[in-house]
Amino acid sequence: MTSSIFGEQNIVENDNVTTSEFKAPKCLEFFDKWRFCASSRNQFHQYYIYGKFQDCSVFRKAMMSCIRYKTTKSPEDRNFMIEVLRMNEIKFTSSTVWEKRENPREYWNSGKE
């Protein structure tokens, strides 16, 4: 049994989730992720940290897949939503910028370098 980022528990056998076991999240969840991703604040942060804007199309596609899945129960839409949920569970941060020192340099306050 595994739990998803939404707190639900799904029974998973060999990473294959059948339609009867998969409980689709609310499509509003994907909309919120897409709206946050496309926000100017998030895009500014992404550009500042990584030097490029974040591609938010995956969240829009996931939202559209969720809407289609609610009516058609398409396995392709289900698999895409599972992939986006798994991708979103792991958060990567930027690498460490500063070196950690045990002690300051002996001349740190003298104005010399």
ZIKAPE-V786066 format. One record per residue. N is the residue number from 0. PSI is psi in whole degrees, 0 to 359 (999 if undefined). OMEGA is omega in radians with two decimals (999 if undefined). D_LAST is the distance of its C-alpha to the last C-alpha in Angstrom with 2 decimals. Layout:
n=N psi=PSI omega=OMEGA d_last=D_LAST
n=N psi=PSI omega=OMEGA d_last=D_LAST
//
This chain:
n=0 psi=135 omega=3.08 d_last=57.74
n=1 psi=155 omega=3.07 d_last=54.48
n=2 psi=143 omega=-3.13 d_last=53.24
n=3 psi=178 omega=-3.14 d_last=51.87
n=4 psi=347 omega=-3.14 d_last=49.18
n=5 psi=6 omega=3.08 d_last=52.01
n=6 psi=2 omega=3.12 d_last=53.14
n=7 psi=157 omega=3.08 d_last=56.28
n=8 psi=128 omega=-3.14 d_last=57.37
n=9 psi=143 omega=3.05 d_last=58.72
n=10 psi=123 omega=-3.06 d_last=60.57
n=11 psi=128 omega=3.03 d_last=59.01
n=12 psi=117 omega=-3.14 d_last=60.64
n=13 psi=36 omega=3.13 d_last=58.77
n=14 psi=18 omega=3.07 d_last=56.64
n=15 psi=116 omega=-3.13 d_last=59.80
n=16 psi=123 omega=-3.14 d_last=60.64
n=17 psi=167 omega=-3.11 d_last=64.17
n=18 psi=322 omega=-3.11 d_last=65.28
n=19 psi=332 omega=-3.13 d_last=67.03
n=20 psi=336 omega=-3.06 d_last=63.91
n=21 psi=124 omega=3.06 d_last=61.45
n=22 psi=110 omega=-3.08 d_last=61.15
n=23 psi=136 omega=3.07 d_last=59.54
n=24 psi=168 omega=3.10 d_last=56.99
n=25 psi=138 omega=-3.13 d_last=57.71
n=26 psi=337 omega=3.09 d_last=57.03
n=27 psi=331 omega=3.09 d_last=55.37
n=28 psi=315 omega=3.12 d_last=52.52
n=29 psi=324 omega=3.09 d_last=51.79
n=30 psi=317 omega=3.13 d_last=52.21
n=31 psi=320 omega=3.10 d_last=49.63
n=32 psi=320 omega=3.13 d_last=47.14
n=33 psi=316 omega=-3.14 d_last=47.85
n=34 psi=318 omega=3.10 d_last=47.57
n=35 psi=317 omega=-3.13 d_last=44.21
n=36 psi=319 omega=-3.09 d_last=42.89
n=37 psi=355 omega=-3.11 d_last=44.05
n=38 psi=151 omega=-3.12 d_last=42.69
n=39 psi=326 omega=3.12 d_last=40.19
n=40 psi=312 omega=3.14 d_last=37.81
n=41 psi=318 omega=-3.14 d_last=37.80
n=42 psi=321 omega=3.08 d_last=37.57
n=43 psi=316 omega=3.12 d_last=34.58
n=44 psi=314 omega=3.14 d_last=32.87
n=45 psi=318 omega=3.14 d_last=33.80
n=46 psi=321 omega=-3.13 d_last=32.54
n=47 psi=316 omega=-3.07 d_last=29.21
n=48 psi=311 omega=-2.99 d_last=28.66
n=49 psi=348 omega=3.12 d_last=30.43
n=50 psi=10 omega=3.09 d_last=30.61
n=51 psi=159 omega=3.12 d_last=34.40
n=52 psi=152 omega=3.13 d_last=37.29
n=53 psi=138 omega=3.08 d_last=39.24
n=54 psi=116 omega=-3.06 d_last=42.74
n=55 psi=3 omega=-3.07 d_last=45.12
n=56 psi=333 omega=-3.13 d_last=48.32
n=57 psi=324 omega=3.13 d_last=48.62
n=58 psi=325 omega=3.07 d_last=49.15
n=59 psi=317 omega=3.10 d_last=51.71
n=60 psi=322 omega=3.11 d_last=53.52
n=61 psi=321 omega=3.10 d_last=53.49
n=62 psi=316 omega=3.13 d_last=54.99
n=63 psi=323 omega=3.09 d_last=57.69
n=64 psi=321 omega=3.12 d_last=58.34
n=65 psi=316 omega=3.13 d_last=58.75
n=66 psi=316 omega=3.11 d_last=61.30
n=67 psi=321 omega=-3.11 d_last=63.17
n=68 psi=326 omega=3.14 d_last=63.09
n=69 psi=330 omega=-3.10 d_last=64.73
n=70 psi=324 omega=-3.01 d_last=67.74
n=71 psi=341 omega=-3.07 d_last=67.98
n=72 psi=39 omega=-3.12 d_last=66.36
n=73 psi=131 omega=3.11 d_last=65.02
n=74 psi=329 omega=3.12 d_last=63.28
n=75 psi=317 omega=3.11 d_last=60.86
n=76 psi=319 omega=3.11 d_last=59.72
n=77 psi=313 omega=-3.12 d_last=59.50
n=78 psi=323 omega=3.11 d_last=57.38
n=79 psi=318 omega=3.12 d_last=55.02
n=80 psi=319 omega=3.10 d_last=54.58
n=81 psi=318 omega=3.13 d_last=53.94
n=82 psi=317 omega=3.13 d_last=51.31
n=83 psi=320 omega=3.11 d_last=49.53
n=84 psi=318 omega=3.11 d_last=49.72
n=85 psi=320 omega=3.13 d_last=48.25
n=86 psi=324 omega=-3.06 d_last=45.49
n=87 psi=346 omega=3.13 d_last=44.63
n=88 psi=330 omega=-3.10 d_last=44.56
n=89 psi=122 omega=3.13 d_last=41.35
n=90 psi=127 omega=3.09 d_last=38.27
n=91 psi=143 omega=3.07 d_last=35.15
n=92 psi=168 omega=3.12 d_last=31.76
n=93 psi=157 omega=-3.12 d_last=28.73
n=94 psi=166 omega=3.14 d_last=26.58
n=95 psi=132 omega=-3.10 d_last=23.59
n=96 psi=321 omega=-3.04 d_last=20.56
n=97 psi=148 omega=3.00 d_last=17.90
n=98 psi=138 omega=3.11 d_last=17.21
n=99 psi=127 omega=3.11 d_last=18.27
n=100 psi=145 omega=3.08 d_last=16.25
n=101 psi=320 omega=-3.13 d_last=18.27
n=102 psi=149 omega=3.08 d_last=15.77
n=103 psi=160 omega=3.09 d_last=12.44
n=104 psi=153 omega=-3.07 d_last=9.51
n=105 psi=338 omega=-3.11 d_last=10.27
n=106 psi=27 omega=-3.03 d_last=7.41
n=107 psi=333 omega=-3.09 d_last=7.72
n=108 psi=5 omega=-3.07 d_last=9.71
n=109 psi=349 omega=-3.12 d_last=8.51
n=110 psi=358 omega=3.10 d_last=6.70
n=111 psi=153 omega=3.07 d_last=3.75
n=112 psi=999 omega=999 d_last=0.00
//
